[in-house]
Amino acid sequence: MAIEALGIDLGKTVCSLVGYEAEKVVSRKRLQRHRLLDFRDERPPYVDAMGGQRQ
């Protein structure tokens, strides 16, 4: 499974991650915020996508 893009929702203590490949969700994960950079460093290159608040 090669993640092409990773959607990141930053919370105060927990981040929600959604991995996309060919515009389909291939993985979902929740991490403690301080572990996010370690997780990113272990993956091959991909696009980070962080959205703002929806209204």
Backbone torsions as a table, in degrees:
resi	resn	phi	psi	omega
1	MET	NA	115.5	178.9
2	ALA	-106.7	112.6	179.2
3	ILE	-79.0	123.8	178.2
4	GLU	-88.9	-33.3	-179.8
5	ALA	-142.9	146.5	179.9
6	LEU	-125.3	115.8	175.9
7	GLY	-85.0	130.8	-176.3
8	ILE	-123.4	124.9	173.5
9	ASP	-109.8	107.9	-177.3
10	LEU	-82.0	122.6	174.0
11	GLY	-107.3	-178.3	179.9
12	LYS	-66.4	-43.2	-178.6
13	THR	-125.9	-21.9	-177.6
14	VAL	-126.9	136.9	177.5
15	CYS	-109.6	140.8	175.0
16	SER	-103.0	130.4	-178.2
17	LEU	-119.0	140.8	175.7
18	VAL	-131.7	121.3	179.3
19	GLY	-94.9	134.8	-179.2
20	TYR	-118.8	142.2	172.4
21	GLU	-139.1	125.0	-179.0
22	ALA	51.7	45.0	177.4
23	GLU	62.7	21.1	175.9
24	LYS	-122.8	143.6	177.5
25	VAL	-71.5	124.2	179.3
26	VAL	-114.7	-14.1	177.0
27	SER	-160.0	151.9	173.7
28	ARG	-134.1	141.6	-177.0
29	LYS	-154.3	147.8	172.4
30	ARG	-118.6	132.2	-179.2
31	LEU	-129.4	151.2	168.6
32	GLN	-67.6	143.1	-172.3
33	ARG	-56.6	-39.2	-177.0
34	HIS	-71.5	-9.5	178.1
35	ARG	-97.2	-3.7	-175.3
36	LEU	-61.3	-45.7	-178.5
37	LEU	-65.3	-37.8	177.0
38	ASP	-63.1	-41.7	178.4
39	PHE	-61.1	-44.8	-179.3
40	ARG	-64.1	-38.2	-178.1
41	ASP	-67.4	-24.5	-178.1
42	GLU	-82.9	-11.7	-175.0
43	ARG	-96.2	153.5	170.4
44	PRO	-66.9	167.6	-176.9
45	PRO	-57.7	141.6	177.8
46	TYR	-158.4	174.9	179.2
47	VAL	-94.0	129.6	172.7
48	ASP	-88.9	136.3	178.0
49	ALA	-131.0	118.0	178.1
50	MET	-120.8	122.5	-178.2
51	GLY	-99.8	164.2	176.2
52	GLY	-95.1	-171.4	-178.9
53	GLN	-75.6	134.7	177.7
54	ARG	-88.0	146.1	177.2
55	GLN	-129.3	NA	NA
